[in-house]
Every structure is written in structure tokens, then in C-alpha cells.
Amino acid sequence: MISKVPAGYEDLLRRPIVGVLATVTPHGSPDLSPMRFTWDGARLRMSHTIPRRKFTSLQANPNYAFLITDPDVPSRCLETQGWLITVLGDPKGEFYRELSDRYGDTESGLPDDVHDRVILILDATKFTVK
């Protein structure tokens, strides 16, 4: 593992690719979820809701792994690891809409659970090329 994005893999963090977020539940079981995200050069941002399992898992254990597979070359993958830094409220769904636009989902409106919407901010400290 290395502490910066490997050369030639930055595009996987910039492109609108759905990655797989891995966490550990409070009971110790692994939990995987497909997630849309943004990357600011140091941190991942993802939209989620407070009552869902992924949120409660990260509250109990802030460590995560996130795997991105290049849809054009499936053998080209990047894994990042780190921890949840903070959670910001998104009660109007502004970040949710930003992600929808980024991923070309401009047709669907806000979900019913928008009042529980939060932004997960995840520090990315280790990278592994798969």
C-alpha cells in the first residue's frame, strides 16, 4: 500500500464510477455497498442517510475500504483505505443532487428521506492497485 494515488490511476477517482464501500457492522460482519462519490484530492465524499446500516457501521467503526473498478478495463482497480473524518448534514439534498448530476441521473428527484441525508467525508490514506 502507498499513501498517495498511484500514477495513472487518478482518473478512477475523477470519473463518475460507482465504487464499493466496505465497512464492518457493529456486530463485526463485513458490509459492502455500491456508492457514488466525489474526490477532492484528499477525501472522498458520499451521500447517505442516518438510519441506514452503512452510517451506523461507520459510527461504530470509522475504518473503511473503497474499491473502484475501471468499467472499460475491469482488471484495472484501485482500492483506498482510511477512516470517516466527519459527517455533514444535507437536509436539502444539495450534495445528493450534485452526485445525481455527476452521474448523469438528472431525471430523478430528491428521495423521500432527504431530511435524514448526510455527507460522509472519508479520509483516504492508503492506496492499493489491484
DSSP file (Angstrom, degrees, kcal/mol; ACC not computed):
  #  RESIDUE AA STRUCTURE BP1 BP2  ACC     N-H-->O    O-->H-N    N-H-->O    O-->H-N    TCO  KAPPA ALPHA  PHI   PSI    X-CA   Y-CA   Z-CA
    1    1 A M              0   0    0      0, 0.0     2,-0.3     0, 0.0   127,-0.2   0.000 360.0 360.0 360.0 147.3    0.0    0.0    0.0
    2    2 A I  B     -A  127   0A   0    125,-2.6   125,-3.2     2,-0.1     0, 0.0  -0.881 360.0-128.1-126.7 160.9    1.1    3.5   -0.7
    3    3 A S  S    S+     0   0    0     -2,-0.3     2,-0.3   123,-0.2   123,-0.1   0.352  87.5  49.6 -95.4   6.4    0.0    6.9    0.8
    4    4 A K  S    S-     0   0    0    123,-0.1   123,-0.2     3,-0.0    -2,-0.1  -0.957  99.7 -82.8-137.7 161.4   -0.8    8.7   -2.4
    5    5 A V        -     0   0    0     -2,-0.3     5,-0.1    36,-0.2     3,-0.1  -0.424  54.0-113.5 -63.3 126.2   -2.8    7.9   -5.5
    6    6 A P    >   -     0   0    0      0, 0.0     3,-2.0     0, 0.0     4,-0.3  -0.332  38.6 -94.6 -62.0 140.8   -0.6    5.8   -7.8
    7    7 A A  T 3  S+     0   0    0      1,-0.3    -3,-0.0     2,-0.2     0, 0.0  -0.270 112.2  25.5 -54.7 136.9    0.4    7.5  -11.1
    8    8 A G  T 3  S+     0   0    0     -3,-0.1    -1,-0.3     1,-0.0     4,-0.0   0.418 108.1  77.3  88.2  -1.4   -2.0    6.6  -13.9
    9    9 A Y    X>  +     0   0    0     -3,-2.0     3,-1.3     2,-0.1     4,-0.5   0.403  59.3  96.4-117.6  -1.2   -4.9    5.8  -11.5
   10   10 A E  H >> S+     0   0    0     -4,-0.3     3,-1.3     1,-0.3     4,-1.3   0.831  75.3  66.9 -58.7 -33.0   -6.1    9.3  -10.7
   11   11 A D  H 3> S+     0   0    0      1,-0.3     4,-2.7     2,-0.2    -1,-0.3   0.807  90.0  63.6 -61.2 -29.4   -8.8    9.1  -13.4
   12   12 A L  H <4 S+     0   0    0     -3,-1.3     5,-0.3     1,-0.2    -1,-0.3   0.805 106.7  44.1 -66.0 -27.1  -10.6    6.4  -11.4
   13   13 A L  H << S+     0   0    0     -3,-1.3    -1,-0.2    -4,-0.5    -2,-0.2   0.733 116.8  45.8 -85.3 -24.6  -11.2    8.9   -8.6
   14   14 A R  H  < S+     0   0    0     -4,-1.3    -2,-0.2    24,-0.1    -3,-0.2   0.792  97.7  81.7 -87.9 -30.5  -12.2   11.7  -11.0
   15   15 A R  S  < S-     0   0    0     -4,-2.7     2,-2.1    -5,-0.2    87,-0.0  -0.396  93.0-106.2 -76.7 152.9  -14.6    9.8  -13.3
   16   16 A P        +     0   0    0      0, 0.0     2,-0.4     0, 0.0    -1,-0.1  -0.510  64.7 148.8 -78.3  77.2  -18.2    9.1  -12.3
   17   17 A I        -     0   0    0     -2,-2.1     2,-0.5    -5,-0.3    20,-0.2  -0.913  49.4-123.9-110.7 136.2  -17.7    5.4  -11.5
   18   18 A V        -     0   0    0     -2,-0.4    51,-0.4    18,-0.1    18,-0.2  -0.701  34.5-166.8 -78.9 125.7  -19.7    3.7   -8.8
   19   19 A G  E     -B   35   0A   0     16,-2.3    16,-3.1    -2,-0.5     2,-0.6  -0.512  21.7-110.7-104.6 176.4  -17.3    2.1   -6.3
   20   20 A V  E     -BC  34  67A   0     47,-2.6    47,-2.4    14,-0.2     2,-0.5  -0.950  24.6-153.9-114.6 118.5  -17.9   -0.4   -3.5
   21   21 A L  E     -BC  33  66A   0     12,-3.2    12,-1.9    -2,-0.6     2,-0.5  -0.807   9.4-161.6 -93.8 124.9  -17.6    0.8    0.1
   22   22 A A  E     +BC  32  65A   0     43,-3.5    43,-1.8    -2,-0.5     2,-0.3  -0.919  19.2 157.3-110.2 129.8  -16.6   -1.8    2.7
   23   23 A T  E     -B   31   0A   0      8,-2.5     8,-2.4    -2,-0.5     2,-0.5  -0.801  39.1-113.0-134.7 178.1  -17.3   -1.3    6.4
   24   24 A V  E     -B   30   0A   0     39,-0.4    37,-0.2    37,-0.4    36,-0.1  -0.981  30.5-129.6-118.4 127.9  -17.6   -3.5    9.4
   25   25 A T    >   -     0   0    0      4,-3.3     3,-2.3    -2,-0.5    32,-0.1  -0.225  30.7-102.7 -68.7 163.6  -21.0   -3.6   11.2
   26   26 A P  T 3  S+     0   0    0      0, 0.0    -1,-0.1     0, 0.0    31,-0.0   0.738 125.3  56.6 -58.4 -21.0  -21.3   -3.1   14.9
   27   27 A H  T 3  S-     0   0    0      2,-0.1    -2,-0.1     0, 0.0    30,-0.0   0.428 123.5-105.1 -90.5  -0.1  -21.7   -6.9   15.2
   28   28 A G  S <  S+     0   0    0     -3,-2.3     0, 0.0     1,-0.3     0, 0.0   0.487  76.0 133.1  93.9   3.4  -18.4   -7.5   13.4
   29   29 A S        -     0   0    0      1,-0.1    -4,-3.3    -5,-0.0    -1,-0.3  -0.629  59.9-111.4 -87.1 145.8  -19.7   -8.6   10.0
   30   30 A P  E     -B   24   0A   0      0, 0.0     2,-0.4     0, 0.0    -6,-0.2  -0.455  32.0-163.7 -70.5 149.9  -18.4   -7.1    6.7
   31   31 A D  E     -B   23   0A   0     -8,-2.4    -8,-2.5    -2,-0.1     2,-0.4  -0.988   4.7-169.0-139.8 126.7  -20.8   -4.9    4.8
   32   32 A L  E     +B   22   0A   0     -2,-0.4   -10,-0.2   -10,-0.2   -12,-0.0  -0.938   8.4 173.5-118.2 138.0  -20.4   -3.8    1.2
   33   33 A S  E     -B   21   0A   0    -12,-1.9   -12,-3.2    -2,-0.4     2,-0.3  -0.994  33.3-120.8-143.2 135.6  -22.4   -1.2   -0.7
   34   34 A P  E     -B   20   0A   0      0, 0.0     2,-0.4     0, 0.0   -14,-0.2  -0.591  42.2-174.4 -70.1 136.0  -22.2    0.4   -4.1
   35   35 A M  E     -B   19   0A   0    -16,-3.1   -16,-2.3    -2,-0.3     2,-0.3  -0.994  26.9-139.9-139.7 139.8  -21.6    4.1   -3.7
   36   36 A R        +     0   0    0     -2,-0.4    11,-0.4   -18,-0.2     2,-0.3  -0.664  38.5 170.2 -86.7 154.2  -21.4    7.2   -5.8
   37   37 A F        -     0   0    0     -2,-0.3     2,-0.3   -20,-0.2     9,-0.2  -0.963  32.4-136.2-156.3 166.7  -18.7    9.7   -4.7
   38   38 A T  E     -D   45   0A   0      7,-1.7     7,-2.1    -2,-0.3     2,-0.4  -0.921  17.9-148.7-125.3 159.5  -16.7   12.8   -5.4
   39   39 A W  E     -D   44   0A   0     -2,-0.3     5,-0.2     5,-0.2    -2,-0.0  -0.997  13.4-175.3-130.8 128.7  -12.9   13.2   -4.8
   40   40 A D        -     0   0    0      3,-1.9     4,-0.1    -2,-0.4    -1,-0.1   0.278  63.9 -89.1-107.0  10.8  -11.3   16.4   -3.8
   41   41 A G  S    S+     0   0    0      2,-0.3   -36,-0.2   -28,-0.1     3,-0.1   0.191 121.6  30.4 102.3 -15.3   -7.7   15.2   -4.0
   42   42 A A  S    S+     0   0    0      1,-0.4    82,-1.7   -38,-0.1     2,-0.4   0.475 116.2  42.4-141.2 -25.8   -7.5   14.0   -0.4
   43   43 A R  E     - E   0 123A   0     80,-0.2    -3,-1.9    82,-0.0    -1,-0.4  -0.953  62.0-135.4-135.3 148.6  -11.0   12.9    0.7
   44   44 A L  E     -DE  39 122A   0     78,-2.5    78,-2.8    -2,-0.4     2,-0.4  -0.780  18.9-158.7 -94.4 144.6  -14.0   11.0   -0.6
   45   45 A R  E     +DE  38 121A   0     -7,-2.1    -7,-1.7    -2,-0.3     2,-0.3  -0.995  14.6 173.7-125.5 133.9  -17.5   12.4   -0.2
   46   46 A M  E     - E   0 120A   0     74,-1.9    74,-3.3    -2,-0.4     2,-0.4  -0.970  27.3-124.9-137.5 151.1  -20.6   10.2   -0.3
   47   47 A S  E     + E   0 119A   0    -11,-0.4     2,-0.3    -2,-0.3    72,-0.2  -0.783  41.9 146.3 -96.7 139.7  -24.2   10.8    0.3
   48   48 A H  E     - E   0 118A   0     70,-2.3    70,-2.9    -2,-0.4     2,-0.3  -0.909  39.9-108.9-154.7-179.1  -26.1    8.6    2.8
   49   49 A T  E >   - E   0 117A   0     -2,-0.3     3,-0.8    68,-0.2     6,-0.4  -0.927  22.8-123.9-123.7 152.1  -28.9    8.7    5.4
   50   50 A I  T 3  S+     0   0    0     66,-1.8     6,-0.1    -2,-0.3    -1,-0.1   0.883 104.4  50.5 -61.7 -44.4  -28.7    8.5    9.2
   51   51 A P  T 3  S+     0   0    0      0, 0.0    -1,-0.2     0, 0.0     2,-0.0   0.657  88.6 101.8 -75.1 -10.6  -30.9    5.4    9.8
   52   52 A R  S <> S-     0   0    0     -3,-0.8     4,-1.8     1,-0.1     3,-0.5  -0.330  81.0-115.7 -79.5 157.3  -29.2    3.1    7.3
   53   53 A R  H  > S+     0   0    0      1,-0.2     4,-2.8     2,-0.2     5,-0.2   0.840 110.4  59.3 -60.1 -39.3  -26.7    0.4    8.2
   54   54 A K  H  > S+     0   0    0      1,-0.2     4,-2.2     2,-0.2    -1,-0.2   0.913 107.4  47.8 -58.9 -41.9  -23.7    1.9    6.5
   55   55 A F  H  > S+     0   0    0     -3,-0.5     4,-1.8    -6,-0.4    -1,-0.2   0.939 113.5  45.9 -64.2 -47.7  -24.0    5.1    8.6
   56   56 A T  H  X S+     0   0    0     -4,-1.8     4,-1.9     1,-0.2    -2,-0.2   0.859 111.0  54.2 -66.5 -33.6  -24.3    3.2   11.8
   57   57 A S  H  X S+     0   0    0     -4,-2.8     4,-2.6     1,-0.2    -1,-0.2   0.934 109.3  47.0 -63.4 -45.5  -21.4    0.9   10.9
   58   58 A L  H  < S+     0   0    0     -4,-2.2    -1,-0.2     1,-0.2    -2,-0.2   0.806 109.7  54.3 -68.2 -28.7  -19.1    3.9   10.3
   59   59 A Q  H  < S+     0   0    0     -4,-1.8    -1,-0.2    -5,-0.2    -2,-0.2   0.895 113.9  41.3 -68.6 -39.0  -20.2    5.5   13.5
   60   60 A A  H  < S+     0   0    0     -4,-1.9    -2,-0.2     1,-0.3    -1,-0.2   0.861 137.4  11.3 -75.7 -36.7  -19.2    2.3   15.4
   61   61 A N     <  -     0   0    0     -4,-2.6   -37,-0.4   -37,-0.2    -1,-0.3  -0.866  66.4-163.6-144.8 104.1  -16.0    1.7   13.4
   62   62 A P        +     0   0    0      0, 0.0    22,-2.1     0, 0.0     2,-0.1   0.499  56.4 108.2 -74.2  -2.4  -14.8    4.6   11.2
   63   63 A N  E     + F   0  83A   0     20,-0.2   -39,-0.4   -39,-0.1     2,-0.3  -0.478  44.3 166.6 -75.7 145.8  -12.4    2.5    9.2
   64   64 A Y  E     - F   0  82A   0     18,-1.9    18,-1.5    -2,-0.1     2,-0.3  -0.942  29.4-147.1-147.8 167.3  -13.4    1.7    5.6
   65   65 A A  E     -CF  22  81A   0    -43,-1.8   -43,-3.5    -2,-0.3     2,-0.4  -0.977  14.5-163.0-133.8 146.8  -12.1    0.4    2.3
   66   66 A F  E     -CF  21  80A   0     14,-2.6    14,-2.5    -2,-0.3     2,-0.5  -0.987   2.3-161.6-136.0 122.7  -13.3    1.6   -1.1
   67   67 A L  E     -CF  20  79A   0    -47,-2.4   -47,-2.6    -2,-0.4     2,-0.5  -0.908   4.1-170.9-111.5 128.0  -12.8   -0.3   -4.3
   68   68 A I  E     - F   0  78A   0     10,-2.7    10,-2.4    -2,-0.5     2,-0.5  -0.976   4.8-164.3-118.0 126.0  -13.1    1.3   -7.8
   69   69 A T  E     - F   0  77A   0     -2,-0.5     8,-0.2   -51,-0.4   -51,-0.1  -0.938  25.8-119.8-111.4 129.5  -13.1   -0.9  -10.9
   70   70 A D        -     0   0    0      6,-2.7     3,-0.3    -2,-0.5     6,-0.3  -0.536  17.1-151.9 -66.2 118.3  -12.5    0.7  -14.3
   71   71 A P  S    S+     0   0    0      0, 0.0    -1,-0.2     0, 0.0   -54,-0.0   0.747  95.9  50.1 -66.6 -20.7  -15.6   -0.2  -16.3
   72   72 A D  S    S+     0   0    0      1,-0.3    -2,-0.1     4,-0.1    -3,-0.0   0.771 126.3  23.0 -86.0 -27.8  -13.6    0.0  -19.5
   73   73 A V  S >  S-     0   0    0     -3,-0.3     3,-2.9     3,-0.2    -3,-0.5  -0.740  72.2-169.7-137.8  84.6  -10.8   -2.3  -18.2
   74   74 A P  T 3  S+     0   0    0      0, 0.0    -1,-0.1     0, 0.0    -4,-0.1   0.670  83.8  62.2 -57.3 -19.3  -12.2   -4.5  -15.4
   75   75 A S  T 3  S+     0   0    0     -6,-0.1     2,-0.8     1,-0.1    -6,-0.0   0.570  86.5  86.8 -80.8  -6.6   -8.8   -5.8  -14.4
   76   76 A R    <   +     0   0    0     -3,-2.9    -6,-2.7    -6,-0.3     2,-0.3  -0.838  61.0 159.9 -97.1 109.2   -7.7   -2.2  -13.5
   77   77 A C  E     -F   69   0A   0     -2,-0.8    53,-1.9    -8,-0.2     2,-0.4  -0.924  28.1-159.2-133.2 153.5   -8.8   -1.5   -9.9
   78   78 A L  E     -FG  68 129A   0    -10,-2.4   -10,-2.7    -2,-0.3     2,-0.4  -0.997   7.5-165.4-132.8 128.5   -7.9    1.0   -7.2
   79   79 A E  E     -FG  67 128A   0     49,-3.0    49,-2.7    -2,-0.4     2,-0.4  -0.941   5.1-170.5-112.0 135.9   -8.5    0.4   -3.5
   80   80 A T  E     -FG  66 127A   0    -14,-2.5   -14,-2.6    -2,-0.4     2,-0.3  -0.945   1.8-167.8-120.5 148.5   -8.4    3.2   -1.0
   81   81 A Q  E     +FG  65 126A   0     45,-2.3    44,-2.4    -2,-0.4    45,-1.8  -0.931  28.7 106.7-130.7 156.0   -8.5    2.9    2.8
   82   82 A G  E     -FG  64 124A   0    -18,-1.5   -18,-1.9    -2,-0.3     2,-0.3  -0.926  54.3 -79.5 172.6-145.9   -8.9    5.3    5.6
   83   83 A W  E     -FG  63 123A   0     40,-0.7    40,-2.6    -2,-0.3     2,-0.4  -0.973  40.3 -89.1-148.2 160.5  -11.5    6.5    8.1
   84   84 A L  E     - G   0 122A   0    -22,-2.1    38,-0.2    -2,-0.3     3,-0.1  -0.573  36.0-176.6 -69.9 123.7  -14.6    8.6    8.4
   85   85 A I  E     -     0   0A   0     36,-3.1     2,-0.3    -2,-0.4    -1,-0.2   0.905  58.7 -27.2 -88.0 -50.3  -13.5   12.1    9.3
   86   86 A T  E     - G   0 121A   0     35,-1.3    35,-2.4     2,-0.0     2,-0.4  -0.968  48.8-127.0-159.1 169.1  -16.8   13.8    9.8
   87   87 A V  E     - G   0 120A   0     -2,-0.3     2,-0.4    33,-0.2    33,-0.2  -0.997  21.6-164.3-127.8 127.4  -20.5   13.8    8.8
   88   88 A L  E     - G   0 119A   0     31,-2.2    31,-3.1    -2,-0.4     2,-0.1  -0.890  24.7-112.9-111.1 143.4  -22.2   17.0    7.5
   89   89 A G  E     - G   0 118A   0     -2,-0.4    29,-0.3    29,-0.2     3,-0.1  -0.432  26.2-178.2 -70.1 147.3  -25.9   17.4    7.3
   90   90 A D    >   +     0   0    0     27,-2.3     3,-1.9    24,-0.2    27,-0.2  -0.364  19.5 155.0-138.0  54.1  -27.5   17.7    3.8
   91   91 A P  T 3  S+     0   0    0      0, 0.0    26,-0.1     0, 0.0    25,-0.1   0.686  75.9  47.4 -65.6 -18.3  -31.2   18.3    4.7
   92   92 A K  T 3  S-     0   0    0     23,-0.1    23,-0.1    -3,-0.1    22,-0.1   0.473 109.3-122.9 -97.3  -3.0  -32.0   20.0    1.4
   93   93 A G    <>  +     0   0    0     -3,-1.9     4,-2.4    21,-0.3     5,-0.2   0.744  62.6 143.5  72.8  24.2  -30.3   17.3   -0.6
   94   94 A E  H  > S+     0   0    0      2,-0.2     4,-2.0     1,-0.2     5,-0.1   0.924  75.6  41.8 -64.2 -45.1  -27.8   19.7   -2.3
   95   95 A F  H  > S+     0   0    0      2,-0.2     4,-2.6     1,-0.2    -1,-0.2   0.883 111.8  56.4 -69.7 -36.7  -24.9   17.2   -2.3
   96   96 A Y  H  > S+     0   0    0      1,-0.2     4,-2.2     2,-0.2    -2,-0.2   0.924 109.4  46.3 -57.5 -44.7  -27.3   14.4   -3.3
   97   97 A R  H  X S+     0   0    0     -4,-2.4     4,-2.6     2,-0.2    -2,-0.2   0.883 109.0  55.5 -65.2 -39.0  -28.3   16.5   -6.4
   98   98 A E  H  X S+     0   0    0     -4,-2.0     4,-2.4     1,-0.2    -2,-0.2   0.925 109.9  45.8 -59.2 -44.7  -24.7   17.2   -7.1
   99   99 A L  H  X S+     0   0    0     -4,-2.6     4,-2.1     2,-0.2     6,-0.2   0.908 110.3  53.9 -64.7 -41.4  -23.9   13.5   -7.2
  100  100 A S  H  <>S+     0   0    0     -4,-2.2     5,-3.1     1,-0.2    -2,-0.2   0.922 111.3  45.6 -59.1 -44.2  -27.0   12.8   -9.3
  101  101 A D  H ><5S+     0   0    0     -4,-2.6     3,-1.5     3,-0.2    -1,-0.2   0.923 110.7  53.5 -64.3 -44.4  -25.8   15.4  -11.9
  102  102 A R  H 3<5S+     0   0    0     -4,-2.4    -1,-0.2     1,-0.3    -2,-0.2   0.855 113.0  43.6 -58.5 -37.1  -22.3   14.0  -11.8
  103  103 A Y  T 3<5S-     0   0    0     -4,-2.1    -1,-0.3    -5,-0.1    -2,-0.2   0.274 118.0-109.5 -95.9  10.1  -23.6   10.5  -12.6
  104  104 A G  T < 5S+     0   0    0     -3,-1.5     2,-1.0     1,-0.2     3,-0.2   0.682  76.7 133.4  74.9  17.9  -26.0   11.7  -15.2
  105  105 A D      < +     0   0    0     -5,-3.1    -1,-0.2    -6,-0.2    -3,-0.1  -0.588  14.2 139.3 -99.8  69.7  -29.1   11.0  -13.2
  106  106 A T        +     0   0    0     -2,-1.0    -1,-0.2     1,-0.2    -5,-0.1   0.536  58.3  67.5 -91.3  -7.1  -30.9   14.3  -13.8
  107  107 A E  S    S+     0   0    0     -3,-0.2     2,-0.2    -7,-0.1    -1,-0.2   0.863  84.0  76.4 -81.6 -38.3  -34.3   12.7  -14.2
  108  108 A S  S    S-     0   0    0      1,-0.1     2,-0.0    -8,-0.1    -8,-0.0  -0.479  70.6-143.8 -80.6 146.8  -35.0   11.5  -10.7
  109  109 A G        -     0   0    0      1,-0.2    -1,-0.1    -2,-0.2    -2,-0.1  -0.037  43.4 -52.9 -88.3-164.2  -35.9   14.0   -7.9
  110  110 A L        -     0   0    0      1,-0.1    -1,-0.2     2,-0.1   -17,-0.0  -0.469  61.0-112.1 -72.4 144.4  -34.9   14.0   -4.3
  111  111 A P    >   -     0   0    0      0, 0.0     3,-1.2     0, 0.0    -1,-0.1  -0.303  25.5-110.6 -71.5 163.0  -35.6   10.9   -2.3
  112  112 A D  T 3  S+     0   0    0      1,-0.3     3,-0.5     2,-0.1    -2,-0.1   0.768 114.7  62.2 -64.1 -25.8  -38.3   10.8    0.4
  113  113 A D  T >   +     0   0    0      1,-0.2     3,-1.8     2,-0.1    -1,-0.3   0.090  63.8 122.9 -89.9  25.0  -35.6   10.5    3.1
  114  114 A V  G X   +     0   0    0     -3,-1.2     3,-1.5     1,-0.3   -21,-0.3   0.812  66.0  62.8 -60.2 -30.9  -33.9   13.9    2.2
  115  115 A H  G 3  S+     0   0    0     -3,-0.5    -1,-0.3     1,-0.3    -2,-0.1   0.748 106.2  46.2 -66.8 -21.2  -34.4   15.2    5.8
  116  116 A D  G <  S+     0   0    0     -3,-1.8   -66,-1.8   -26,-0.1    -1,-0.3   0.322  87.1 127.6 -97.2   5.4  -32.1   12.3    7.0
  117  117 A R  E <   +E   49   0A   0     -3,-1.5   -27,-2.3    -4,-0.3     2,-0.3  -0.384  31.9 173.1 -70.4 138.1  -29.5   12.9    4.3
  118  118 A V  E     -EG  48  89A   0    -70,-2.9   -70,-2.3   -29,-0.3     2,-0.6  -0.920  30.8-123.6-136.9 163.6  -25.8   13.4    5.3
  119  119 A I  E     -EG  47  88A   0    -31,-3.1   -31,-2.2    -2,-0.3     2,-0.5  -0.959  21.4-148.6-110.0 120.3  -22.5   13.8    3.6
  120  120 A L  E     -EG  46  87A   0    -74,-3.3   -74,-1.9    -2,-0.6     2,-0.6  -0.784   8.3-159.9 -86.9 126.2  -19.9   11.3    4.6
  121  121 A I  E     -EG  45  86A   0    -35,-2.4   -36,-3.1    -2,-0.5   -35,-1.3  -0.939  11.7-170.6-111.6 114.8  -16.4   12.7    4.5
  122  122 A L  E     -EG  44  84A   0    -78,-2.8   -78,-2.5    -2,-0.6     2,-0.3  -0.909  17.8-136.5-113.8 123.4  -13.8    9.9    4.3
  123  123 A D  E     -EG  43  83A   0    -40,-2.6   -40,-0.7    -2,-0.5     2,-0.6  -0.572  15.0-148.6 -73.7 137.7  -10.0   10.5    4.6
  124  124 A A  E     + G   0  82A   0    -82,-1.7   -42,-0.2    -2,-0.3     3,-0.1  -0.926  33.4 152.6-112.1 108.7   -8.0    8.5    2.1
  125  125 A T  E     +     0   0A   0    -44,-2.4     2,-0.4    -2,-0.6   -43,-0.2   0.651  58.3  40.9-113.0 -20.2   -4.7    7.5    3.5
  126  126 A K  E     - G   0  81A   0    -45,-1.8   -45,-2.3  -123,-0.1     2,-0.4  -0.990  59.4-167.4-134.9 141.8   -3.7    4.3    1.7
  127  127 A F  E     -AG   2  80A   0   -125,-3.2  -125,-2.6    -2,-0.4     2,-0.4  -0.977   2.3-173.6-129.1 140.9   -4.0    3.2   -1.9
  128  128 A T  E     - G   0  79A   0    -49,-2.7   -49,-3.0    -2,-0.4     2,-0.5  -0.999  18.0-141.0-134.0 131.9   -3.5   -0.2   -3.4
  129  129 A V  E       G   0  78A   0     -2,-0.4   -51,-0.2   -51,-0.2   -53,-0.0  -0.794 360.0 360.0 -89.3 131.2   -3.5   -1.1   -7.1
  130  130 A K              0   0    0    -53,-1.9   -52,-0.1    -2,-0.5    -1,-0.1   0.393 360.0 360.0-103.8 360.0   -5.3   -4.4   -7.8
